[in-house]
Each structure stands twice: as structure tokens, then as C-alpha cells.
Amino acid sequence: MRKTWWIVILLVGIIGCPSNPTLTAIKIYRVQYYENHDQHILEKWKNLAEKETKTNPTNCLGWFFLGEAYINLGEVLSKPDTMLKGAMLVKKGFDIDSLKVLKELSVNQEGYWSVFKNVTDRLIQRGEYNTAKEFLHIAIKILPTRAENYTMAGEIALEDGDTTKALTSYRKAIDLDPKNANAYADIGSIFSNRGTVDSSKHYFSKAKDLMSGNLIRLIEMIVPDRDVNETRDPVIKASIFLEDKKEAEAKKVLGEVGIGDLEPKKRLLNNLTTLRYEMGSLLFKIGLDYFKAKDSDNAIQTFKEVLELVPKHTGARFNAGLIEYQLKRYKDAETEFRTLSATKPDDYRTWFYLGAAIAQQKRYRDAIEPFEKAMEINPKNPDIYRNLALIYSKVGEKKKAVEYYKKAQELEKGVK
């Protein structure tokens, strides 16, 4: 008997509806589908289930089987929205009679939990938190001991503004899975926002240790039998290249550590990309804590760690540049903001600080273009005009200096 990624089908009786010929036929098609994975059989199953829901709209199992068919169809067609529709139909059956549907879901708890967990996560990503709550409720009913349930519950509670409930959820996640790095990180964020520095440092540190361990283990899986200190940087670079669809470059750097064939490593490298972003997000939060505490050295070091893992992290790049500017390391600040201007050209602050860093090096004419780009993006910011006025006065263009100075004054007074 074959398997799909999400369910191992078991032959079970139709609960509560032994005399319903349509449900009996659906059951036969289900067994045939899971044995043969024939899409035509799946369509027959779906059509019969649709007929059942129209004929008996209060029959919870009709909705359950229809939802299950759509989940399978979504998998076959690689259409997440079709799977989402299936989960919603299963939920409709659950709302009619949760006990009957839970009995069906218990046939393969892990598979169904995975479906509802993924749907909940997808809804959270979309910002549909109220609907996410409903699906999470079912996921918890199916497998109440999975830590991921409570990590998602924490996210939803935070969106509701209930940090106490969020903390309870995250701590429950840690109780179930003491190596849940994301739960530690999320608790750290809550304490950071509360200004409880010692607690935030504790949880952030724990999360960082766990993620670092996961990172090392994954790198060792990609390049076994080599010192991770030698392989770490090349493997991370390979992951970045692969993310950017630069397979030749990825293959080249892996070749430096004895891996000649990229293809078998792609799945692990993609997993590493996910972990890079998770760790980058965590380190960024830690960096912000240092920044708030005016610990510039640790802040900039942490932001640079983020950029080693996620070179496109615009927040880390901006803050690194800002700290360099505050420390009067204007050349380094220029480098950061110039790099950022290529990846985030629509943020006036990038151009503003690029111009400011250049101007501080007394390269006044070079500073004009960045400030003018900042002005194009945000034409109502008086600080931009004031800086342009100063620069034009420095290069001897008094007329333009006066023009921009007056514009700055008008904007400050609210004159259009």
C-alpha cells in the first residue's frame, strides 16, 4: 500500500453511517485511491463527496471526506490553496460534529495534524489570525503534545496584544520541546519589548545556542568527516548562492571542501537557508537590544553576524551603517549605505545617510546626488533640503543654497 506525504490510509468503517450507500462508495474510492494514486479515482471520490454534502448538508462525514479529497487533490496538483480549501471543508465537518470527525482524524494523527499545522501557519503568514485560531484549535485537538501548536498560539496571542498568554504558550512549547529555539527567541522578544533586559538576554542567549547547534549539525550533514570550522563559511556561501540561483558558484565553493556533486546536497542546503533566516532574525533582535542599550560595539558586531548569514537583511545593514555613522566611521558607513541603496533603493533614509556619510568626508559634490534621490522619494522632509542647502553653500552655489534653505523653512512651517 502506497503513502502520500501526509497520510497512511487505514481501512476503517464509516463511523455512525453504516447504511449510507454514498459514504460506502466514497470509502471504496478512498481505498482504491491510496492503493493506486489514480487521479481519476480521486475525482470520483470528490464528486461523490460533493453529492453527499448537497444531499445531506448536516452530515459531518460528507464534509470530512470532501475536504480529504481536496487535500489530496491539492497535493497532486501542487496547489496549496486547494489544500487550504480541503482543510476548511474538514473544519466544516468538525464544526457539525467534532467527536465524529476527530475519530476519523485519529486514523492518522500525524498526517492530519501536519495539514492543519501548515494551514494555520499559512493563515498566520497572511495575517488572518482569527481564522488561524480556528484551525489551530483543531490541530491541538488532533495532537495536543506538539510544541509547534503552542508556538503558533503564542504568535496569535501577540497579535491580540496578550503578552501574558503568549508567554504561557511559548513556555508550554518549551516544556514539550526544550530545544525549541524559536520559542526561546519569542520569549526574549517579549521581555525585550518590556524593557526587561536581563530576561531578554537569557532567552536570546539560549535561542542562539540552540540555533548555532542546529546550524553546526546541518553543516556537518552537508560536509561530513571535515572540521566544521573549515566548512562553515563555504557551506553558508553555497547556501546563499543557491538561494540566488547561482548554482555554478555554489558548486565551486562546495568543491573547495571536497563536495563535487551539488545535486544531492540541495535539499540540505535549502534547509540551511531556512535556518540562516531564522538565526538572522534572532541575531537582529539581539542586535537591536544592544543598540537600545547604546552598546555600539556589540550591536554592530551582531548586525554583521546577521549579514554573514543573510546578506540581504536590510534592517541589519541599515543599523550597521547607522552605528558606523554615529561612531564617526564615515567611510564604513558609506560602504554600508551604498550597498543598501542597491537592495533597497526606495527608502529615502538610505540615500539620506549615504549623502550624510559622504558629506562628512568633505566630498560635498558627491553627496548631492544621494540627497537629491532622498528628496525625490520624500519631497516633504525639511532635513533633506537643509542638508542640500548646507552642501550647496559649501561648493559655492549660494543661489541654490538659499533656495533649499527657504524650502526647508516652508516645510517646517507647514507652508505648501
C-alpha positions in Angstrom: 0.0 0.0 0.0 1.4 3.4 -1.0 1.8 6.5 1.1 1.3 10.2 0.4 3.5 12.6 2.4 0.7 13.4 4.8 -1.3 10.2 5.4 -1.1 6.5 5.7 -4.6 5.3 4.9 -6.1 2.6 7.1 -9.2 0.7 6.2 -11.7 1.8 8.8 -15.5 1.6 9.0 -17.6 4.6 8.3 -18.4 5.9 11.7 -22.0 6.4 12.5 -23.3 5.9 8.9 -23.2 2.2 8.1 -26.3 2.3 5.9 -25.3 5.3 3.7 -24.5 3.9 0.2 -22.8 7.1 -0.9 -20.4 7.1 2.1 -19.8 3.4 1.5 -18.9 4.1 -2.2 -16.6 7.0 -1.0 -14.9 4.6 1.3 -14.2 2.2 -1.6 -12.8 5.0 -3.7 -10.6 6.2 -0.9 -9.1 2.7 -0.5 -8.6 2.5 -4.3 -7.0 5.9 -4.5 -4.5 5.2 -1.7 -3.6 1.9 -3.3 -3.2 3.3 -6.9 -2.9 7.0 -6.6 -5.1 7.4 -9.7 -6.3 10.9 -10.1 -9.5 9.8 -11.9 -10.4 7.8 -8.8 -9.7 10.8 -6.7 -12.1 12.9 -8.9 -14.8 10.2 -8.5 -14.3 10.3 -4.7 -14.5 14.1 -4.7 -17.6 14.1 -6.9 -19.4 11.6 -4.7 -18.5 13.6 -1.6 -19.8 16.8 -3.1 -23.1 15.0 -3.9 -23.3 13.8 -0.3 -22.8 17.3 1.1 -25.5 18.6 -1.1 -27.9 15.8 -0.3 -27.1 15.7 3.4 -25.5 19.0 4.4 -25.6 18.2 8.1 -23.6 15.0 7.7 -20.2 15.8 9.2 -18.5 12.9 7.4 -19.6 14.1 4.0 -17.7 17.3 4.6 -14.8 15.4 6.1 -14.4 13.1 3.1 -14.9 16.1 0.7 -12.2 18.0 2.5 -9.9 15.0 2.5 -10.3 14.7 -1.3 -9.4 18.3 -1.8 -6.4 18.0 0.4 -5.2 15.1 -1.8 -6.0 17.0 -5.0 -4.0 20.0 -3.7 -1.1 17.7 -3.1 -1.3 16.1 -6.6 -1.6 19.5 -8.3 0.9 21.2 -6.0 -1.7 23.8 -5.2 -1.6 25.0 -1.5 -4.8 26.9 -1.9 -6.6 23.7 -2.9 -5.3 22.0 0.2 -6.4 25.0 2.2 -9.9 24.6 0.8 -9.8 21.0 1.8 -8.8 21.8 5.4 -11.7 24.3 5.5 -14.1 21.6 4.4 -12.8 19.2 7.0 -13.3 22.0 9.6 -16.9 22.4 8.4 -17.5 18.8 9.3 -15.6 19.3 12.6 -18.0 22.2 13.4 -21.0 20.0 12.8 -19.8 17.0 15.0 -16.3 17.4 16.3 -16.3 14.0 18.0 -17.1 12.0 14.9 -14.6 13.9 12.8 -11.9 13.6 15.5 -12.3 9.8 15.3 -11.6 10.0 11.6 -8.7 12.3 12.1 -7.3 9.9 14.7 -6.8 7.3 11.9 -3.5 9.1 11.1 -3.0 11.9 13.7 0.4 12.9 12.5 -0.7 13.3 8.9 -3.8 15.4 9.7 -2.0 17.4 12.3 0.6 18.3 9.7 -2.1 19.5 7.3 -3.8 21.7 10.0 -0.5 23.0 11.3 0.6 24.0 7.8 -2.8 25.7 7.2 -2.6 27.6 10.5 0.9 28.7 9.7 -0.1 29.8 6.3 -3.0 31.8 7.7 -0.7 33.5 10.3 1.6 34.5 7.4 -1.4 36.0 5.6 -2.4 37.9 8.8 -5.7 36.0 9.0 -5.4 35.4 12.8 -9.0 34.8 13.7 -9.3 32.0 11.1 -5.9 30.7 12.2 -7.2 30.3 15.7 -10.0 28.0 14.5 -7.6 25.7 12.6 -5.1 25.8 15.4 -7.8 24.6 17.7 -8.3 21.5 15.5 -4.5 20.9 15.3 -4.3 20.9 19.1 -7.3 18.6 19.3 -5.5 16.1 17.0 -2.1 16.2 18.6 -2.0 18.3 21.8 1.6 17.4 22.6 3.2 19.0 19.7 5.3 22.1 20.6 4.6 23.8 17.3 0.9 24.3 18.3 1.9 26.5 21.2 4.5 28.4 19.3 1.7 29.4 16.8 -0.6 30.1 19.7 2.0 32.5 21.1 2.1 34.3 17.7 -1.6 34.7 17.6 -1.7 35.9 21.3 0.9 38.5 20.5 -1.2 39.8 17.6 -4.1 40.1 20.0 -1.8 42.1 22.3 -1.9 39.5 25.1 1.7 39.1 26.0 0.9 37.1 29.2 -1.0 34.5 27.2 1.8 34.5 24.6 4.4 33.8 27.3 2.3 30.9 28.7 2.0 29.4 25.2 5.8 29.8 24.4 6.6 28.2 27.8 4.3 25.4 27.1 6.1 24.9 23.8 9.5 24.7 25.6 8.1 22.3 28.2 7.1 20.0 25.3 10.3 20.6 23.3 13.2 22.0 25.4 15.2 22.5 22.2 12.6 24.8 20.6 14.9 27.7 19.7 12.1 29.8 18.2 10.1 29.7 21.5 13.1 31.0 23.4 13.6 33.7 20.9 10.0 34.8 21.0 10.0 35.0 24.8 13.2 37.0 24.5 11.4 39.4 22.2 8.6 39.9 24.7 11.0 40.7 27.5 13.0 43.0 25.2 9.8 44.9 24.4 9.0 45.2 28.1 12.5 46.5 28.7 13.4 43.6 30.9 17.0 43.4 29.7 18.4 40.5 31.8 15.5 38.2 31.0 15.6 39.0 27.3 19.4 38.3 27.2 18.8 35.0 28.9 16.2 33.8 26.4 18.0 35.2 23.4 21.2 33.6 24.5 19.5 30.2 24.9 17.9 30.5 21.5 21.2 31.5 19.9 23.0 28.5 21.4 20.3 26.1 20.2 20.2 27.6 16.7 24.0 27.6 16.5 24.0 23.9 17.4 21.4 23.2 14.7 23.5 25.1 12.2 26.6 23.2 13.0 24.8 19.8 12.8 23.3 20.7 9.4 26.7 21.8 8.1 28.2 18.5 9.3 25.5 16.6 7.4 26.3 18.5 4.2 30.0 18.0 4.6 30.7 15.0 6.8 34.1 14.0 8.0 35.5 17.5 7.9 36.2 20.1 10.6 33.2 22.3 10.8 35.5 25.3 11.3 36.8 24.7 7.8 33.5 24.0 6.2 31.2 26.5 7.9 31.9 29.6 5.7 32.0 27.7 2.3 28.7 25.9 3.1 26.9 29.0 4.1 28.2 30.7 0.9 26.9 27.8 -1.1 23.5 28.1 0.5 23.4 31.8 -0.3 24.5 31.2 -3.9 21.9 28.5 -4.3 19.2 30.9 -2.9 20.3 33.4 -5.6 20.1 30.6 -8.3 23.8 30.8 -8.8 24.4 27.0 -9.0 27.9 27.3 -10.6 29.2 29.4 -7.8 27.6 27.1 -5.2 29.2 24.1 -6.8 32.6 25.9 -6.8 32.6 26.8 -3.1 31.5 23.3 -2.2 34.3 21.9 -4.3 36.7 23.7 -2.0 35.6 21.4 0.8 35.5 18.2 -1.2 31.9 18.1 -2.4 31.9 17.6 -6.1 28.2 17.0 -6.8 25.8 19.7 -5.8 22.5 17.9 -6.6 22.4 15.5 -3.6 23.1 18.4 -1.2 20.4 20.8 -2.5 17.7 19.7 0.0 20.1 20.2 2.9 21.3 23.5 1.6 17.7 24.7 1.3 17.1 23.6 4.9 20.2 25.6 5.7 18.7 28.7 4.0 15.7 28.4 6.2 17.9 28.1 9.3 20.0 31.1 8.2 17.0 33.3 8.1 15.7 32.1 11.4 19.1 32.7 13.0 19.5 36.0 11.2 16.1 37.2 12.6 17.2 36.2 16.1 20.5 37.9 15.9 18.9 41.0 14.6 16.7 41.2 17.7 19.8 40.7 19.8 21.5 43.5 17.9 18.6 45.8 18.5 18.7 45.1 22.2 22.4 46.1 22.2 21.5 49.2 20.1 18.8 50.3 22.6 21.3 49.8 25.4 23.8 52.0 23.5 26.3 49.2 23.4 27.6 50.1 19.9 30.4 47.6 19.7 28.3 44.5 20.5 25.4 45.9 18.4 27.5 46.4 15.2 29.2 43.0 15.7 25.8 41.3 16.0 24.4 43.1 12.9 27.5 42.0 10.9 26.8 38.4 12.1 23.4 38.8 10.6 24.8 40.0 7.3 27.1 37.0 7.1 24.1 34.7 7.3 21.6 36.9 5.4 23.5 39.4 3.2 20.1 40.9 2.0 18.9 41.7 5.5 18.2 45.4 5.0 17.4 46.1 8.7 20.8 44.8 9.8 22.6 46.7 7.0 20.8 49.9 7.8 21.6 49.7 11.6 25.2 48.7 10.9 25.6 51.8 8.7 23.8 54.0 11.3 26.1 52.9 14.1 29.2 53.4 11.9 27.9 56.9 11.2 27.3 57.6 14.9 30.9 56.4 15.7 32.1 58.8 13.0 33.5 55.9 10.9 32.1 57.7 7.8 33.8 55.6 5.2 32.5 52.4 6.7 29.0 54.0 6.9 29.2 55.0 3.3 30.0 51.4 2.3 27.0 50.0 4.2 24.6 52.6 2.9 25.9 52.3 -0.7 25.4 48.5 -0.5 21.9 49.0 0.9 21.0 51.5 -1.8 21.3 48.7 -4.4 18.9 46.4 -2.5 16.5 49.0 -1.0 16.6 52.0 -3.4 13.1 53.2 -2.5 13.9 54.1 1.2 14.8 57.8 1.4 16.7 57.2 4.7 19.3 55.0 2.8 20.1 57.9 0.4 19.9 60.5 3.2 22.6 58.7 5.3 24.6 57.9 2.3 24.7 61.6 1.4 25.5 62.5 5.0 28.3 60.0 5.3 29.9 61.3 2.1 29.4 64.9 3.2 31.2 64.2 6.5 34.2 63.1 4.4 34.1 66.6 2.8 33.2 65.2 -0.6 30.4 67.6 -1.0 29.7 67.4 -4.7 29.5 63.6 -4.4 26.9 64.0 -1.6 24.5 66.0 -3.8 23.2 63.1 -5.8 22.2 60.8 -2.8 20.4 63.8 -1.1 18.6 64.6 -4.3 17.4 61.0 -4.6 16.2 61.1 -1.0 14.3 64.3 -1.9 12.7 62.6 -4.9 11.4 59.8 -2.6 10.4 62.1 0.3 9.9 65.6 -1.0 8.4 66.9 2.2 11.2 66.2 4.6 12.8 69.5 5.6 16.0 67.9 6.8 16.9 66.8 3.3 16.5 70.4 2.0 18.5 71.8 4.9 21.4 69.4 4.2 21.3 70.3 0.5 21.4 74.0 1.4 24.5 73.4 3.5 26.2 71.3 0.8 25.5 73.9 -2.0 26.8 76.6 0.3 30.0 74.5 0.8 30.5 74.2 -3.0 29.9 77.9 -3.6 26.4 77.7 -5.2 24.8 80.3 -3.0 21.6 80.7 -5.0 20.7 77.0 -4.7 21.7 77.1 -1.1 19.2 79.9 -0.4 16.5 78.1 -2.4 16.8 74.9 -0.5 17.1 76.7 2.9 13.8 78.5 2.1 12.2 75.3 1.1 13.2 73.7 4.4 11.7 76.6 6.3 8.5 76.4 4.4 8.1 72.7 5.1 8.9 73.2 8.8 6.1 75.9 9.0 3.7 73.7 7.0 3.6 76.0 4.0 2.9 74.2 0.8 
